[in-house]
Amino acid sequence: SGICNKKVTSLGKDWHRPCLKCEKCSKTLTAGGHAEHDGKPYCNHPCYAMILKTWGNTGKNQHIVNAY
């Protein structure tokens, strides 16, 4: 009956709605409205953008996840 009983599906997993949060800043996310890195959810900006910037500085291949 509480908010934790409402689930959303994202990254191939079911989440309690309030538990789908950015791995870095803990911002609550919406299914399909966020990015993914190593199987973990990230907000598109600023956290995922910072990951991409870090990759660019190390020369690693970048893989952009289309969150739409």
Biotite code that builds the C-alpha atoms (Angstrom):
import biotite.structure as struc

atoms = struc.array([
    struc.Atom([0.000, 0.000, 0.000], chain_id="A", res_id=1, res_name="SER", atom_name="CA", element="C"),
    struc.Atom([2.958, 2.363, 0.523], chain_id="A", res_id=2, res_name="GLY", atom_name="CA", element="C"),
    struc.Atom([5.112, 4.051, -2.075], chain_id="A", res_id=3, res_name="ILE", atom_name="CA", element="C"),
    struc.Atom([7.636, 1.180, -1.897], chain_id="A", res_id=4, res_name="CYS", atom_name="CA", element="C"),
    struc.Atom([5.038, -1.181, -3.356], chain_id="A", res_id=5, res_name="ASN", atom_name="CA", element="C"),
    struc.Atom([5.029, 0.792, -6.610], chain_id="A", res_id=6, res_name="LYS", atom_name="CA", element="C"),
    struc.Atom([7.650, -0.606, -8.952], chain_id="A", res_id=7, res_name="LYS", atom_name="CA", element="C"),
    struc.Atom([9.322, 0.666, -12.071], chain_id="A", res_id=8, res_name="VAL", atom_name="CA", element="C"),
    struc.Atom([11.425, -1.344, -14.496], chain_id="A", res_id=9, res_name="THR", atom_name="CA", element="C"),
    struc.Atom([14.740, 0.035, -15.682], chain_id="A", res_id=10, res_name="SER", atom_name="CA", element="C"),
    struc.Atom([18.082, -1.483, -16.715], chain_id="A", res_id=11, res_name="LEU", atom_name="CA", element="C"),
    struc.Atom([16.339, -4.850, -16.904], chain_id="A", res_id=12, res_name="GLY", atom_name="CA", element="C"),
    struc.Atom([15.473, -4.813, -13.189], chain_id="A", res_id=13, res_name="LYS", atom_name="CA", element="C"),
    struc.Atom([12.473, -3.919, -11.077], chain_id="A", res_id=14, res_name="ASP", atom_name="CA", element="C"),
    struc.Atom([13.000, -1.043, -8.646], chain_id="A", res_id=15, res_name="TRP", atom_name="CA", element="C"),
    struc.Atom([10.922, 0.510, -5.905], chain_id="A", res_id=16, res_name="HIS", atom_name="CA", element="C"),
    struc.Atom([10.136, 3.915, -7.377], chain_id="A", res_id=17, res_name="ARG", atom_name="CA", element="C"),
    struc.Atom([12.066, 5.839, -4.651], chain_id="A", res_id=18, res_name="PRO", atom_name="CA", element="C"),
    struc.Atom([15.028, 3.431, -4.928], chain_id="A", res_id=19, res_name="CYS", atom_name="CA", element="C"),
    struc.Atom([15.812, 4.227, -8.584], chain_id="A", res_id=20, res_name="LEU", atom_name="CA", element="C"),
    struc.Atom([18.463, 6.846, -7.844], chain_id="A", res_id=21, res_name="LYS", atom_name="CA", element="C"),
    struc.Atom([21.625, 8.164, -9.427], chain_id="A", res_id=22, res_name="CYS", atom_name="CA", element="C"),
    struc.Atom([24.591, 6.124, -8.224], chain_id="A", res_id=23, res_name="GLU", atom_name="CA", element="C"),
    struc.Atom([26.638, 9.293, -7.693], chain_id="A", res_id=24, res_name="LYS", atom_name="CA", element="C"),
    struc.Atom([24.320, 12.067, -6.441], chain_id="A", res_id=25, res_name="CYS", atom_name="CA", element="C"),
    struc.Atom([21.279, 10.029, -5.258], chain_id="A", res_id=26, res_name="SER", atom_name="CA", element="C"),
    struc.Atom([18.836, 12.073, -7.349], chain_id="A", res_id=27, res_name="LYS", atom_name="CA", element="C"),
    struc.Atom([15.586, 10.129, -7.879], chain_id="A", res_id=28, res_name="THR", atom_name="CA", element="C"),
    struc.Atom([15.338, 9.013, -11.508], chain_id="A", res_id=29, res_name="LEU", atom_name="CA", element="C"),
    struc.Atom([12.528, 8.005, -13.843], chain_id="A", res_id=30, res_name="THR", atom_name="CA", element="C"),
    struc.Atom([12.568, 4.802, -15.872], chain_id="A", res_id=31, res_name="ALA", atom_name="CA", element="C"),
    struc.Atom([13.948, 5.536, -19.325], chain_id="A", res_id=32, res_name="GLY", atom_name="CA", element="C"),
    struc.Atom([15.000, 9.048, -18.330], chain_id="A", res_id=33, res_name="GLY", atom_name="CA", element="C"),
    struc.Atom([18.528, 8.338, -17.186], chain_id="A", res_id=34, res_name="HIS", atom_name="CA", element="C"),
    struc.Atom([21.866, 6.948, -18.319], chain_id="A", res_id=35, res_name="ALA", atom_name="CA", element="C"),
    struc.Atom([23.616, 3.689, -17.404], chain_id="A", res_id=36, res_name="GLU", atom_name="CA", element="C"),
    struc.Atom([27.239, 2.843, -16.645], chain_id="A", res_id=37, res_name="HIS", atom_name="CA", element="C"),
    struc.Atom([28.388, -0.615, -15.508], chain_id="A", res_id=38, res_name="ASP", atom_name="CA", element="C"),
    struc.Atom([24.760, -1.609, -14.926], chain_id="A", res_id=39, res_name="GLY", atom_name="CA", element="C"),
    struc.Atom([24.107, 1.268, -12.530], chain_id="A", res_id=40, res_name="LYS", atom_name="CA", element="C"),
    struc.Atom([21.787, 4.238, -13.077], chain_id="A", res_id=41, res_name="PRO", atom_name="CA", element="C"),
    struc.Atom([23.106, 7.795, -13.345], chain_id="A", res_id=42, res_name="TYR", atom_name="CA", element="C"),
    struc.Atom([21.368, 11.100, -13.950], chain_id="A", res_id=43, res_name="CYS", atom_name="CA", element="C"),
    struc.Atom([22.182, 12.397, -17.433], chain_id="A", res_id=44, res_name="ASN", atom_name="CA", element="C"),
    struc.Atom([23.551, 15.683, -16.130], chain_id="A", res_id=45, res_name="HIS", atom_name="CA", element="C"),
    struc.Atom([25.782, 16.338, -14.348], chain_id="A", res_id=46, res_name="PRO", atom_name="CA", element="C"),
    struc.Atom([26.863, 12.858, -13.195], chain_id="A", res_id=47, res_name="CYS", atom_name="CA", element="C"),
    struc.Atom([26.888, 10.886, -16.457], chain_id="A", res_id=48, res_name="TYR", atom_name="CA", element="C"),
    struc.Atom([28.337, 13.880, -18.280], chain_id="A", res_id=49, res_name="ALA", atom_name="CA", element="C"),
    struc.Atom([31.224, 13.864, -15.764], chain_id="A", res_id=50, res_name="MET", atom_name="CA", element="C"),
    struc.Atom([31.846, 10.155, -16.426], chain_id="A", res_id=51, res_name="ILE", atom_name="CA", element="C"),
    struc.Atom([32.066, 10.847, -20.167], chain_id="A", res_id=52, res_name="LEU", atom_name="CA", element="C"),
    struc.Atom([34.439, 13.751, -19.556], chain_id="A", res_id=53, res_name="LYS", atom_name="CA", element="C"),
    struc.Atom([36.650, 11.513, -17.398], chain_id="A", res_id=54, res_name="THR", atom_name="CA", element="C"),
    struc.Atom([36.706, 8.856, -20.122], chain_id="A", res_id=55, res_name="TRP", atom_name="CA", element="C"),
    struc.Atom([37.701, 11.483, -22.668], chain_id="A", res_id=56, res_name="GLY", atom_name="CA", element="C"),
    struc.Atom([40.654, 12.471, -20.505], chain_id="A", res_id=57, res_name="ASN", atom_name="CA", element="C"),
    struc.Atom([41.880, 8.868, -20.235], chain_id="A", res_id=58, res_name="THR", atom_name="CA", element="C"),
    struc.Atom([41.512, 8.008, -23.908], chain_id="A", res_id=59, res_name="GLY", atom_name="CA", element="C"),
    struc.Atom([39.113, 5.108, -23.246], chain_id="A", res_id=60, res_name="LYS", atom_name="CA", element="C"),
    struc.Atom([36.422, 4.370, -25.792], chain_id="A", res_id=61, res_name="ASN", atom_name="CA", element="C"),
    struc.Atom([33.206, 6.158, -24.997], chain_id="A", res_id=62, res_name="GLN", atom_name="CA", element="C"),
    struc.Atom([29.833, 4.477, -25.202], chain_id="A", res_id=63, res_name="HIS", atom_name="CA", element="C"),
    struc.Atom([26.861, 6.784, -24.936], chain_id="A", res_id=64, res_name="ILE", atom_name="CA", element="C"),
    struc.Atom([23.651, 5.188, -23.760], chain_id="A", res_id=65, res_name="VAL", atom_name="CA", element="C"),
    struc.Atom([20.556, 6.616, -25.369], chain_id="A", res_id=66, res_name="ASN", atom_name="CA", element="C"),
    struc.Atom([18.140, 6.991, -22.485], chain_id="A", res_id=67, res_name="ALA", atom_name="CA", element="C"),
    struc.Atom([15.096, 7.682, -24.641], chain_id="A", res_id=68, res_name="TYR", atom_name="CA", element="C"),
])
